[in-house]
Amino acid sequence: MENLKTKNIITAIALSLVLASCKAPMATVIKDEVKENIPQNFNQEEQQDANNNSGTTPWRQFFTDPNLVTLIETALKNNQELLITLQEIEIAKSGVLAKKGRLTPTVSAGIGAGLKKSGRYTSEGAGDATTEIESGKEMPDPLGNFEAGLNASWEIDIWKKLRTEKESAVAHYLSTVEGKNFVLSNLIEEVADNYYELLALDNQLDIIQQYIKLQQRALEISKIQKEAAAATELAVKKFEAELAKSKAAEYTIRQQITEKENQINALLGRYPQPIVRTKENFMSTIPPTVYTGIPSQLLANRPDIKQAELELKASKLDVEAARKEFYPSLEISATLGLEAFKPSYLVKLPESIAYNLAGELAGPLINKSAIKANFQTADAKQIQALYEYDKTILNAYLDVANLMSKVKNIDQYYQLKSQETKALDQSIDIANQLFRNSRADYLEVLLNQRDALDAKMELIEAKQKQLSTVVDIYKSLGGGWK
């Protein structure tokens, strides 16, 4: 009868645990409309070829300037941000090992010693006083205790909660790998963009130095004409002022070159030193043709999208694991070893052998506020991760669409600036000839020279933007990390 009553109590407790677990809340489900409705093409007026996608081209094939390739290789070895990201990968890898370890039993070994004195007028003390260890040998008082053995504990993953946590850790680890790839892509883009900006500054310095020589010749002519009464002191002063202004601009560009070199050195993780480069072929450099493929390929090519997708997967698994906290857990514990009140008795077998085996099924019944709060936090983070994923997809699509338009417009801008520069170069020669023959005043010469200088500077900037835009769209397509 007693056994039947005990069984009924155990059954009632188990049933209450199961019923409590059935009340576990459900995760919020949101439809991912951004991913499902991604357009078929970047430009609705043009059809893109899915077989041609520059985003899959390795960066060593995309960049052909050997000096730039060397700089990128150095950056990939020494850049501090990249090195920091690599440590984040190691941290995430350790997280996977920690979650995996929870799936296996924990076993520890230990030894212990103690001393206990029970009161004579207690059940334990009275029992020890009337007990003989051997014939004619009473229990010692106080009573020692010496033990050595193994302890084991194991949470049985009956609801696959621990496996879910491990899968979440794996997804987070993989997201850090994709994060590293995104850092690689950004780093290569930054090095290339700064390299082209540096070459542009070099060419602008050459132009300003040529302009200074032109101003010096114009100043000499104005002085000669003044002596011949064909020009005034005002013309001489105007040319002197323009010459001083040009020399000041030269030092400004030199400072910009120094800062740009140091900016590249910072990306390369090294102290300031000259950047090896060849500036002569900059203006004749033809940007490589970029093929965009189709928008859906961004999901597989861009590491930031893949990183956001894996973080979304990890957050969903975290919600699932948090929900399973409402379920009862089963833990098994066991000990096996030797125990005696005297060290010499430890070797007396099997009398000194001691063991213990217990199983515990426990689950929350009341006061679940902490578990509910953890679940609600995980559920909110899941929704947040979905929005982050959608935002990353949308931004990636817009990046490519904007840069495609920019490539076309900057090409047209460059062609028109080339025409403007040629026309102004011809006008300078005509104005100088007319000035020497006293058929044009100094203002016409100055204005023509200034316009020509501005046009050449803008032409160089256009070439730099043309090259940088191609680099930017290459990165936006997912290129640069392979």
Protein Blocks (a to p, Z undefined) as FASTA:
>chain_A
ZZmmmmmmmmmmmmmmmmmmmmpccddddddfklmmgcfbfblkbccdfkbcfklpcfkl
mpmcfklmmmmmmmmmmmmklmmmmmmmmmmmmmmmmmmmmmpccdddddddddddddfk
bfklmmmmmpcfbghiacddddddddddddddddddfkommmmmmmmmmmmmmmmmmmmm
mmmmmmmmmmmmmmmmmmmmmmmmmmmmmmmmmmmmmmmmmmmmmmnopacfklmmmmmm
mmmmmmmmmmmmmmmmmmmmmmmmmmnopacddddddfklmmmpccddddebjfklmmmm
mmklmmmmmmmmmmmmmmmmmmmmmpccdddddddddddfbfklmmmcfklpccdddddd
dddfbhpllmmmmmmmmmmmmmmmmmmmmmmmmmmmmmmmmmmmmmmmmmmmmmmmmmmm
mmmmmmmmmmmmmmmnopacfklmmmmmmmmmmmmmmmmmmmmmmmmmmmmmmmmnopaj
ZZ
